[in-house]
Amino acid sequence: MGFSEYFSNSINYILTMSFSDIIDILIVAILIYVCIKLIRRTNAIRLARGIVIVLLALVVSDLLNLRMINSLFRRIVELGLIAIIIIFQPEIRRLLERMGSGKFSYFFGVPGVPATTEAAINQTVLACTRMAESRTGALIVFERTSSLNDAMVTGTIVNADVSSELLRNIFFVNSPLHDGAVIMRDGRIAAAGCMLPLSKNASLSSDLGMRHRAGIGVSEQSDAVVAIVSEETGSISVAIDGMLKRHLTAEAFSKILHNELIPDSGTQVKKRGIPGLIDSVKGFMVKKNDEKESE
């Protein structure tokens, strides 16, 4: 089959596509996109490369009519599907939990972010900066669309306005609540001394302590933004979607909180989920068109 014939058949197929075919393609694209995000988040790049190699070997053996090898690789693929489900069981469980709780903002890019006030962010940045200077450990969780009620019941309900002094008193070494996490809700301190789930990501750096692993853990299981102050080094970190940004300056820390918690703060916020994927495709197409016009 020549290139012109192949191109003609492709055009004919596109013209005969129905609405259900388009929906079918979009669903498959979304599933592939979610799988890629799971692989990137778990640092399973080597595993993904191995899967690609097996699939390529399956295709090549089929083209060369190598029946025995092709049959062997088909069995590997069949068993590999079960193995993948087992390997990514924690990520699949978190995905289903978010879907079951009705929190679809991660996929559809619906902001749905509670009204976190400018003052609450500024007071948090000031408190974390002061605690970093004195090397006072802190763990502050900003709740967004995913409910953190399960974590709040493990601590003490505070329901107070955010102030730098109050946060520093909560995390003061002799305070009974300093070992737990503070949970922010709607621009207020909702609870303190809360216990958070630890991350089970085996690829995390060995120098991360329990406070950082707890912060990463709650960001993996929810869409919360987590601020962490290291007791050992005095560095400020932020955990979002299981990813940790470390050694932040006060300015960078403030910018991240504003971008994530106040989407309409005047800064351009990168969309997540499907809208982010659509924007990426649009940007790629615009770039290609600009390159053609320049030629």
N, C-alpha and C positions, 0 to 999 in steps of 0.2 A: 504494500500500500504506500503510494507516494505521499509527499507532504501536502500537496494540493487536495488530494482525495480525503486525507485525514482531516484537514482543515474544513473542508466542505461538510463532512459528516458531523464534525463538532458543531458547526453553525446550525445545521439542521436539527441536531439534538437540542440545542439551546432554544431554538424557535418553537419546538414542540413541547417544551417543558410546561407543566401545569403548576397551579398554585401549590398543590400538595407536594410536588417535587421540590419546589423552592423551600418549603417548610422542612422537608426531609433533609435537604442539604444544610440548612441553617442549624438544625438540631445536631447533626453529625459534627459540624464545625464547632459548635459550643462544647460538645463532649471532648473533642480533641483539644480545645483550648483549656478546658478544666484539667485534663490529664497532664498537659504541658506545665500548668501552674503547680500541680501536685509534685511533679518531678523536680521542678526548679526549687520548690520550697523544701523538699527533703534531700536536696543535693544528690539525687539518684541519677546523675548524668551517666555514670559508667553503666548502670543497669539499663538505661535507655539505649546506650550504644550497643550493648549486648543483644537487646531485643531487635534493633535495626539490623544487626549482622545476621541474626537467625532468619529474619524475614527475607533479607536479600539472598541468603543461601537457599531458602525455600523456592524463591522465584527462579534463580539460576538453575537449580536442579530440575525444575519443571520444564524450563526452556530447553535444556540439554537432554531431557528425557531420561534422567538418572532416577529410575523408579525406587530403588532401595533407599538411596539417600533422601529422596523426596518424601518417602513414607516415614523415614526416621524424623525428619524435621517437622513433618505434620504432627507427629505424636508429641514432639517437644513443644510445639505451639499450643496444642490442646492442654497439656499439663502446665504450660507457662501461664495461661490465663488464670488458673487456680492459684499459682504461686504469686502472681501479681496482686491478686485480691488479698492474700495473706500478708504480703509485704507492706501494702499500703492500707492495711486495716485501720490504723489510727486516723489517717487522713480521710478515708471514706466515711468513717464514723462521724468525724467532725462535720463533714459536708452534709450528711444526712441529718445531723442534729440541727444545723442551721436551717435546712429546708423544713424540717419538722416544726421548728419554732416560728416559722413564717418570716424569718429574716432574710429576704431575698435581695436586699440592697447591695450585697457584695457582687451579685451576678448582674443585676439590672441597673446598677449605678444610681439608685434612688438615694439622695442625700440622707434623709431621715435622721439627721444628727440632732440630738437635743440642744437646746439653747445654752451653750457654754459661754459665759460672759467673758468679756475682755479682761475684767478685773480679776476673775478667778485664774486665768492663764498667767497674768502678770504677777500675781501673788505667788503662784506655784513656781514660776521661774525664779523669783527673788528668793523664795525659801530654799529651793534646790541649790541655787548658787551659794547661799550662805552655808548650807549643810555640806556642800562639796568642799568648801574652804576649811571647815572643821572636821572633815571626814566622818560625817554622821550618816550612816546608812539610811536610805529611804526607798519606799516602794509606793508609787501613786498611780492608781488606775482610773482612767477617764472612760466611763461607760458611754457607749454610743447606742446603736440599735439593738445589740445583743444584751439581753437582761443578765445582770450579775447577782440576782437575788440569792442564788445558792452560795455564793462566796460571802455575801453580806451577812447571812445568818450565822456564820462562823465567827463574826467579830462583834463589835459594839456599835449600836446605832448612835450617830452623832447629830446629823441633820443641822449643820451649822454653816454660816457663811465662810468662804475661804479667806484666810489671812495668813501671811507669812509666819507670824508669831505662833498661831495655832498649829500649823503644820510642823514647825520646828519643835514645839512642845510635845507633840504626839510622838515624834521620832527621837526625842531626847533619850539618851541611854538609860536613864533611870525610870522612864515612863513605862507603865505596864502594857502599853499598846505599841511600843516601838518595834517589836519583832514582826508584827503583821503588816498588812497593806492597807492603805487608805483608798477608799473607792469614792470617786467623784460622780455625782449624778445631777444633771441640770444646773451645772455651775455652783453646786454646793457640796460640802463634805458630807456624804451620806453615811458612811461607816468607817471605822478604824479597827486595827488589830485583826484584819480578815486573813484567812488562810487561802492560798491560791494553789491550783494544781501545778506540779512541776512538769517541765518539758521532758519528753522522752526521746528527743532528738539526739541520737548518738554522735552526731557530727559536731556538736557544740564544743567550743574551746574548753580545754581542761581547767583553765584559770578562772572560769565563771563559777561563782558561788551559788548558794541556794536562792539568794534574793534575785539574781539575774535569771536563773532557771525558772523561778516562779513567775517572773514578769513575762518571759518568753512563752511559758506554758499557757497563761491566761490569754495572751494575744493570739495563740494558735487556735484556741477553742472559742474565741469571740472576735469581734471587730474592735475591741477596746484599744486605746492608746495608753501605753504604760511608760511612766517615767521612773528611772532607777538611778539612785546615787550610790556609788560604791563606798563601802566603809573602809576598804583596804587602800584604794588609790584615790578616792575623792573625785572620780570621773563621773560625768553625767551621761546616761544612755537612754535611748527610747526604743521600745519594742512595739512593732506593728506587724500584724499578720505573720507572726513567727520569725520575723527578721529583726536583728538587733543593730542599731546604729550607736556606736560607742565613741567615747572621748569627744563629746560635743562641747562647743563653747556656749556661753550664755545666749549669744545672738542666734546661733544655729538651733539651739534648743527651743528658743522662743518662736522661731520661724516655723519649725516643724509642728509645734502645738497649734499655732494659728492656722496653718495650712490644713491640718487634719481635723480640727475641731470647729473652725469657723470658715466654712467653704466660701462664704460671700465676703471675706475680709479684704477683698481688693486684689488678692494674689491669685494667679492662675493655678487652679488645683487640677492635678492630673486625674482624669476619670478612671474608675476601676470597672472591672467586670466587662460585660458585653459592650456598653458604650465606649469604654476605653479601647476595646478591640476595633470597633467601627472607626473611631477617631484615628487609630494607627493606620488602618487601611486607607482612609481618606488622605491622611498626610502623605502616605507613600505615593498615592496616585497623583496628588498635586505636585509632589517633587518630580515625578517622572514627566508630567506635562511641562513643567518649567524647564526641564533639561531638553525636551524636544523643541520647545520654542526658542531656546538659546542657540540650538544648532542651526 
